[in-house]
Amino acid sequence: MSIIAAGPTPFWYLTRSAGVVATLLLTASVVLGIVDFSRWRTAGWPRFLTDMLHRNVSMLALVMVVVHVITTVADGFAPIGFQDAVVPFLSPYRPLWLGLGALAFDLLVAVTVTSLLRKRLGYRTWRAVHWAAYGCWPLAMFHGLGTGTDASSTWMLALSALCLASVVAAIGWRVAAATPRGLGRGLAASALGLGPVALIAFSAVGPLGSNWAARAGTPAKLLPSAGSTTAAAQGSGLAAPFTARLSGSLRQRASTGSGLASVEMRMDMSHGASGTLDVTIAGQPLEGGGVAMTQGSVALGPRGEPNLYTGRIVGLQGSRIVAAAQSSDGQAVRLDIDVSIDQASGSVSGTVQARRGSSA
């Protein structure tokens, strides 16, 4: 049997990238909206260009949100339906944080529809609804931090910080340019002070805190079982059953003198369980990469105890691996591992599903 390179899971990557792009576009839309509302212009940049750019970026943001919704539902990893994108707080999967995303989507649709019907609705009605657009951004930010797969990643935290800094800078500029009087300036100043503090504090105790998947409202079937008798597995969040995402790297090495080769995959587990999974497949090297397996082993556990479970591969078909592992106190698990390998970069992604009992 051989391990075969495969492309990345399309819907998983699409929903993540669409969500990130939508957040960046919403941030740009808010900043452009503040600039447009301030009637800023120069000799080389008339106001109508800002207005046009603001409108086009907002429409593109809506398109990316729709792509994000469709691919999230199509991915099927979490029990999310199309109704959960419209009706907030009713989803069985992280209802609060998914509900905030649904509210942001509803507001964005309302603003878009009223903008298209602006001439029929009148300026005052349009303006009243349009103010709701500024609520889309914080709702989307909290939604992404609360339920996003990459919320705790360094690169995503950096992008979130960039979005926050951009909006804070735009509001600060607007407040500084406003007249001293008016309720609007007071509200803007309050948002300028409280908004960043709220986002930073939430990030610290939320996605960056411990056991966030359970606290966020992830269904029990996607979380480790609380009834496991393995204390180490309970404490680490790796008690079967669980399902987790995988991401890591692959390395192929030749064994000196024996003519054999080994494929080693070192992967991090996230989005359902936290820890590491190492897979090693040894055998005769194949032309074009990979090996014909003669033996294989697995090891998984929390970062502080990566060999909490150890075992062997009992089945290999293409990019699907079946393994049987056992903890030191005799707790057996069956692992169903699906991997996608990018040969050019040597990166690995996929999913692992752990069940109680052995497949051997």
C-alpha positions in Angstrom: 0.0 0.0 0.0 1.2 3.5 -0.6 0.6 7.0 0.6 -0.5 9.2 -2.3 -0.2 13.0 -2.5 -3.5 14.8 -2.7 -4.7 18.4 -2.9 -6.0 20.4 0.0 -9.6 20.1 1.2 -11.3 22.7 -1.0 -14.3 23.9 1.2 -12.2 24.1 4.4 -9.6 26.4 2.8 -12.3 28.4 1.0 -14.4 29.1 4.0 -11.3 30.2 6.0 -9.9 32.4 3.3 -13.3 33.9 2.5 -13.9 34.7 6.1 -10.5 36.4 6.4 -10.9 38.4 3.2 -14.4 39.4 4.2 -13.1 40.8 7.5 -10.4 42.8 5.7 -13.0 44.2 3.2 -15.4 45.1 6.0 -12.6 46.9 7.8 -11.7 48.8 4.6 -15.4 49.6 4.1 -15.7 51.1 7.6 -12.6 53.2 7.2 -13.8 54.4 3.8 -17.2 55.1 5.2 -15.7 57.3 8.0 -13.6 59.2 5.4 -16.6 59.6 3.1 -18.8 60.8 5.9 -16.1 63.4 6.9 -16.3 64.8 3.3 -12.5 64.5 3.0 -11.1 65.3 -0.4 -8.0 66.8 -2.1 -7.4 68.3 -5.5 -6.2 65.0 -6.9 -8.8 62.8 -5.1 -12.3 64.2 -5.3 -14.9 62.9 -2.8 -16.9 60.9 -5.4 -13.9 58.5 -5.8 -14.0 57.7 -2.0 -17.8 57.3 -2.3 -17.4 54.9 -5.3 -14.6 52.9 -3.7 -16.6 52.6 -0.4 -19.6 51.3 -2.3 -17.6 48.8 -4.4 -15.6 47.5 -1.4 -18.9 47.0 0.6 -20.4 45.0 -2.3 -17.3 42.9 -2.6 -17.4 42.3 1.2 -21.0 41.0 0.9 -20.0 38.6 -1.9 -17.1 37.2 0.2 -19.5 36.8 3.2 -21.9 34.8 0.9 -19.0 32.6 -0.2 -18.0 32.1 3.4 -21.5 31.0 4.3 -21.9 28.6 1.4 -18.5 26.9 1.9 -19.0 26.6 5.6 -22.2 24.8 5.1 -20.7 22.7 2.3 -17.7 21.7 4.4 -19.9 19.8 6.7 -17.3 19.6 9.6 -19.7 21.4 11.9 -23.5 21.1 12.0 -24.2 24.5 10.4 -27.1 25.0 7.9 -28.0 28.0 5.7 -30.7 29.0 8.2 -27.9 29.6 10.8 -26.4 32.3 8.6 -29.7 34.2 8.7 -31.4 33.4 12.0 -29.0 34.2 14.9 -28.4 32.2 18.1 -30.3 29.1 17.1 -27.4 27.0 15.8 -26.3 24.0 17.8 -22.7 24.9 17.0 -21.3 27.8 19.1 -24.7 29.6 19.0 -23.5 32.9 20.4 -20.5 33.4 18.2 -22.2 32.1 15.1 -25.2 34.2 15.9 -23.0 37.3 15.9 -21.9 36.4 12.4 -25.5 36.0 11.4 -26.4 39.4 12.8 -23.5 41.0 10.9 -24.7 39.2 7.7 -28.3 40.4 8.2 -27.2 44.0 8.7 -24.9 43.9 5.7 -27.8 42.6 3.5 -30.2 45.3 4.9 -27.7 48.0 4.1 -27.1 46.7 0.6 -30.8 46.4 -0.2 -31.6 49.9 1.1 -28.7 51.3 -0.8 -30.0 49.8 -4.0 -33.5 51.3 -3.2 -32.1 54.6 -1.9 -34.0 56.8 -4.4 -37.3 55.2 -3.5 -36.8 55.1 0.2 -35.6 58.6 0.7 -32.4 59.9 2.2 -33.5 59.9 5.9 -34.6 56.2 5.8 -31.6 55.2 3.9 -29.3 57.0 6.3 -31.0 55.5 9.4 -30.4 52.0 8.1 -27.0 52.8 6.8 -25.7 53.6 10.2 -26.2 49.9 11.0 -23.3 49.2 8.7 -20.9 50.3 11.4 -22.3 47.6 13.6 -21.3 44.9 11.1 -17.6 45.3 11.8 -17.5 44.7 15.6 -20.0 41.8 15.2 -17.8 40.3 12.5 -14.7 40.7 14.6 -16.2 39.0 17.6 -17.7 36.3 15.4 -14.3 35.5 13.8 -12.4 35.5 17.1 -15.1 33.4 18.8 -15.5 30.7 16.2 -12.8 31.0 13.6 -10.4 28.1 13.1 -7.4 30.4 12.9 -8.4 32.8 15.7 -5.5 31.9 17.9 -2.9 31.7 15.1 -0.1 34.3 15.1 -0.9 35.5 11.6 -4.6 35.9 12.3 -4.0 37.7 15.5 -1.7 40.1 13.5 -4.4 40.7 10.9 -7.0 41.3 13.6 -4.7 43.8 15.3 -4.2 45.5 11.9 -8.0 45.8 11.4 -8.5 47.1 14.9 -5.7 49.7 14.5 -7.1 50.8 11.2 -10.6 51.4 12.5 -9.3 53.0 15.7 -7.1 55.4 13.7 -10.0 56.3 11.4 -12.4 57.0 14.3 -9.6 58.9 16.1 -9.0 61.1 13.0 -12.8 61.7 12.7 -13.2 62.6 16.4 -10.2 65.0 16.2 -11.6 66.7 13.2 -15.1 67.1 14.7 -16.4 70.1 16.5 -16.3 70.0 20.3 -20.1 69.7 20.6 -22.4 66.9 19.8 -23.5 63.5 21.0 -21.9 61.8 18.1 -18.4 62.9 19.1 -19.0 61.6 22.6 -20.2 58.2 21.4 -17.3 58.0 19.0 -14.8 58.8 21.7 -16.4 56.1 24.0 -16.1 53.5 21.2 -12.5 54.6 20.6 -11.7 53.8 24.2 -13.8 50.8 25.0 -13.8 49.0 21.7 -10.1 48.0 21.6 -10.1 47.1 25.3 -13.1 44.8 24.8 -11.6 43.0 21.8 -8.2 42.6 23.4 -9.7 41.4 26.7 -12.0 38.9 24.9 -9.1 37.5 22.9 -7.1 36.9 26.0 -9.8 35.0 27.9 -11.6 33.6 24.8 -9.7 32.0 21.9 -6.4 32.4 23.6 -7.7 30.9 26.9 -7.9 27.3 27.8 -10.6 24.9 26.7 -12.1 27.5 24.4 -13.8 25.0 22.1 -16.0 23.7 24.9 -16.7 27.1 26.4 -17.6 28.5 23.0 -20.5 26.0 22.6 -19.0 23.3 20.4 -21.4 20.3 20.4 -20.3 17.4 22.6 -19.8 15.0 19.7 -17.1 17.2 18.3 -15.4 17.4 21.8 -13.5 14.9 23.8 -15.8 12.6 25.9 -16.1 13.7 29.5 -16.7 10.1 30.5 -13.3 8.7 29.7 -11.5 7.0 32.5 -8.0 8.2 31.4 -7.1 11.1 33.7 -4.3 12.3 31.5 -6.5 12.3 28.4 -9.2 14.1 30.3 -6.8 16.8 31.4 -5.3 17.3 28.0 -8.6 17.3 26.1 -7.7 14.2 24.2 -10.2 11.7 25.5 -11.9 9.8 22.7 -14.1 10.3 20.9 -13.0 13.5 19.3 -12.5 15.0 15.8 -9.8 17.5 15.1 -8.2 19.4 12.2 -4.6 18.6 11.3 -1.8 20.8 9.9 1.9 20.2 9.8 4.8 19.1 7.7 6.1 16.0 5.9 9.6 14.7 5.5 10.9 11.7 3.6 14.1 10.1 4.7 16.2 7.2 3.3 17.5 4.5 5.7 21.3 4.0 5.2 22.1 0.5 3.9 18.7 -1.1 4.1 17.2 0.4 1.0 14.1 1.4 2.9 12.6 4.9 3.3 10.3 6.5 5.8 7.7 9.2 5.5 7.3 11.2 8.7 4.3 13.6 9.3 4.5 15.9 12.2 1.1 17.5 12.7 -0.7 19.8 15.2 -4.3 19.1 16.2 -6.8 21.9 16.6 -10.5 22.8 16.3 -11.9 20.0 18.5 -8.8 18.7 20.3 -5.4 20.3 21.0 -2.1 18.5 20.8 0.2 16.8 18.3 -0.1 13.7 16.1 3.0 12.1 14.6 2.7 9.5 11.8 5.7 7.5 10.5 5.4 5.1 7.5 8.4 2.9 6.5 8.8 0.8 3.4 10.2 0.5 0.0 10.5 3.9 -1.7 8.2 4.5 -4.7 9.1 6.3 -7.9 7.7 9.9 -7.7 7.6 9.9 -3.9 6.0 8.0 -1.1 6.6 4.5 0.1 5.1 1.0 -0.1 4.4 0.5 3.6 5.9 -2.4 5.5 5.3 -0.9 8.9 3.9 2.3 10.4 3.5 3.9 13.8 1.6 6.8 15.3 1.9 8.8 18.5 -0.4 11.5 19.8 -1.0 13.5 22.9 -1.0 17.0 24.3 2.0 19.2 23.7 3.5 18.4 27.1 3.0 14.7 26.6 3.2 13.9 22.8 3.3 10.1 23.4 0.2 9.8 25.6 -1.1 7.3 23.0 1.2 5.2 20.8 0.4 2.5 18.3 0.7 1.2 14.8 -0.9 1.7 11.4 -3.3 -1.1 10.5 -4.7 0.2 7.3 -3.5 2.6 4.5 -5.4 3.4 1.4 -4.2 6.4 -0.6 -4.4 9.4 1.8 -6.5 7.6 4.4 -4.8 6.0 7.4 -6.3 3.8 10.0 -4.3 3.2 13.2 -4.8 1.5 16.6 -3.2 3.2 19.6 -3.1 2.7 23.3 -2.3 4.7 26.4 0.0 3.5 29.2 -3.0 2.5 31.3 -4.5 0.4 28.6 -7.1 2.8 27.0 -7.4 1.9 23.3 -8.4 4.2 20.5 -9.0 3.8 16.8 -7.7 6.7 14.6 -9.2 7.5 11.2 -6.8 9.9 9.6 -7.4 11.7 6.3 -4.4 13.8 5.0 -3.8 16.1 2.1 -0.2 16.6 1.1 1.3 19.4 -0.8 4.4 17.9 -2.3 5.8 21.3 -3.4 5.8 22.8 0.1 5.9 19.6 2.1 2.9 20.7 4.1 0.2 18.4 5.4 -3.4 19.1 6.3 -6.5 17.1 7.1 -8.6 15.6 9.9 -8.3 12.9 12.5 -11.2 11.1 14.2 -10.6 9.2 17.3 -13.0 6.5 18.7 -12.7 4.3 21.7 -11.5 0.8 21.0 -9.0 -0.7 18.7 -9.3 -1.5 15.0 -6.6 -4.2 15.3 
